[in-house]
Amino acid sequence: MASTGAARKVDYKQFLTIEPGKMGGKPCVRGLRITVYDVLDYLASGMSEDEVLQDFPYLTRDDLKACLAFAADRERRLVGQPV
């Protein structure tokens, strides 16, 4: 995919929240009742960003990027740890 400008990395900490009493303490998008896992699962199942945004109009493209950035950061931290 060609980029038309400099890539902007989203600071997921500004978009994701963890509240012990909400969704079992799983990371959620902006305190809403949609988890990072849900968003990643939709994208992994083949839904496009546009389809996710149509189905969940309260989400933004930056919310989706924050979920991806969170997953990338988590993966980066797991590298080197025994399985």
N, C-alpha and C positions, 0 to 999 in steps of 0.2 A: 504494500500500500504506500503510495507516494504521499509525502507530507508537503503541505503548502507553506508551512512556517515552522518555527522552532517548537518542539514538543514541550508541553507544559505538564510537569508532574504535579499531581494533586496530592495535597497533604491530607491523607485519609483521617487523621485525628480531628480535623475540623468537621468531618461529615459523619463519623461513626461514633456511636455511644454504646456503653455497656452499663446496664442497670440490672442489679441483682433480681429485682422483682418483675422484670419484663422479659418475656421470651426465654425464660430459664437462664438469664444472664449472658445470653449469646450476643455477639456484636450486632447491632442494628443500625440501620440508616437513619440518621438524624432523630433518634428517639422514637421513630415510627415502629410499627409492628411488622417490619419486614427485615429479615436477617441478612447478613452478608452471604451466608450459605445459600439462602433462597435466590438471591440475585445471581450468584455464581452458578448455581444449578440451572437457572433459566438460560443463561448464556452458554453454558456447557451443553445444554440439550439442543442447541442450534438456533435458539431465538436470537434475532438480531437486536442490536441496541434499540432501534426504532420500535420493534415489536414489544420489547420490555417497557419502553416508555409509553407506548399506547395502552398497554394493559394496566400500567401503574402510573397514571398521569401526575401523581404527586412526587415522583422521582425525577431527577435531572440527570443529564449526561455526566455531570461531575460526581453525582452519587454513584453511578456505575463505575466510573474511573476510580473512585475511592475504594470500592469493593475490590477491584482488580489490584490496586496498589497495596491494599491490606494483605491480600493473598500472596502477592510477590514478596512483601516484607516478611511475612510469616515463613514462607519457603526459604528465603535467604537465611533466616535465623536457624532453620532446621538443618541446613547443610552442615555436614561434619559431625552431626550427632549420630550415635549408633542407632540402628533400627531395631 
